[in-house]
């Protein structure tokens, strides 16, 4: 959070914004009025800075949520793609099995068959 060091101009002694001195003339009233305006402006600034910090935090949170949603969407798309490719792979394996051994090829690898040299 952003914080400002603002000196306290309006003290509780004589000459403060809330308690001008008894011998105050027109200038003292003007100073008191300016001090009140300064205090109001400082309060408004502090409120604005606090609001800005809250909005900044909310913005960061929303960006994080947006990025997470984007990643979730990508995961869903990749899962769909994996499912499609798995189905296509299964179809190709089935077609290959139905074709039988290819001419000049060794066929589909399976369990090894015993040869006379391996026989007991």
C-alpha positions in Angstrom: 0.0 0.0 0.0 1.2 3.5 -0.7 1.6 5.8 2.3 2.6 9.4 2.6 4.2 11.2 5.5 2.0 14.2 6.0 3.0 16.6 8.8 0.2 17.5 11.1 -0.4 21.2 10.5 -3.5 21.4 12.6 -2.4 21.0 16.2 -4.7 21.4 19.2 -3.0 24.6 20.4 -3.6 28.3 19.7 -3.5 29.2 16.1 -4.7 25.8 14.9 -7.4 25.4 12.3 -10.0 24.4 14.8 -8.9 27.0 17.4 -7.6 30.3 16.0 -5.9 32.6 18.6 -8.2 35.1 20.4 -6.3 38.1 18.9 -6.7 36.7 15.4 -7.5 39.2 12.7 -8.6 38.7 9.1 -5.2 37.1 8.2 -5.5 34.6 11.0 -9.0 33.6 9.8 -7.7 33.2 6.3 -4.8 31.0 7.6 -7.3 28.9 9.6 -9.5 28.5 6.5 -6.5 27.5 4.4 -5.4 25.0 7.0 -8.9 23.5 7.0 -8.8 23.3 3.2 -5.3 21.6 3.4 -6.6 19.1 5.9 -9.6 18.3 3.7 -7.3 18.0 0.7 -4.9 15.7 2.6 -7.9 13.5 3.6 -9.1 13.3 0.1 -5.6 12.4 -1.1 -5.3 9.7 1.5 -8.7 8.3 0.5 -7.7 8.4 -3.2 -4.4 6.7 -2.6 -6.1 4.0 -0.5 -8.7 3.5 -3.2 -5.9 3.3 -5.9 -4.1 0.7 -3.9 -7.3 -1.4 -3.5 -8.0 -1.1 -7.3 -4.4 -2.1 -8.1 -4.7 -5.2 -5.9 -8.1 -6.1 -7.5 -6.6 -5.6 -11.0 -3.7 -7.9 -10.1 -6.1 -10.5 -8.8 -8.3 -10.3 -12.0 -5.2 -10.7 -14.2 -4.2 -13.8 -12.3 -7.7 -15.2 -12.6 -7.7 -14.4 -16.3 -4.4 -16.1 -16.9 -5.6 -19.2 -14.9 -8.8 -19.3 -17.1 -6.6 -19.1 -20.2 -4.5 -22.0 -19.0 -7.6 -24.0 -18.1 -8.9 -23.4 -21.6 -5.6 -24.6 -23.1 -5.7 -27.7 -21.0 -9.3 -28.5 -22.2 -8.2 -28.0 -25.8 -5.2 -30.3 -25.4 -7.3 -33.0 -23.7 -9.7 -32.8 -26.6 -6.8 -33.1 -29.1 -5.4 -36.1 -27.2 -8.8 -37.8 -27.3 -9.1 -37.2 -31.0 -5.6 -38.4 -31.7 -6.1 -41.5 -29.5 -9.3 -42.4 -31.5 -7.5 -41.9 -34.8 -4.6 -44.1 -33.6 -7.0 -46.8 -32.6 -8.7 -46.7 -36.0 -5.4 -46.9 -37.8 -4.3 -49.9 -35.6 -7.6 -51.6 -36.5 -7.2 -50.9 -40.2 -3.6 -52.2 -40.1 -4.7 -55.4 -38.3 -7.4 -56.0 -40.8 -5.1 -55.6 -43.8 -3.0 -58.6 -42.6 0.7 -59.0 -43.4 2.0 -56.7 -46.1 3.7 -58.3 -49.1 7.4 -58.6 -48.5 7.0 -57.5 -44.9 7.3 -59.4 -41.7 3.8 -58.6 -40.7 2.6 -57.2 -37.5 5.0 -57.9 -34.7 3.6 -60.3 -32.2 4.7 -63.1 -30.0 7.9 -64.8 -31.2 7.4 -68.2 -32.7 9.8 -70.9 -31.7 12.4 -71.9 -34.4 13.9 -75.3 -34.7 17.2 -74.0 -33.3 15.3 -72.8 -30.2 13.3 -76.0 -29.8 14.1 -78.2 -26.8 
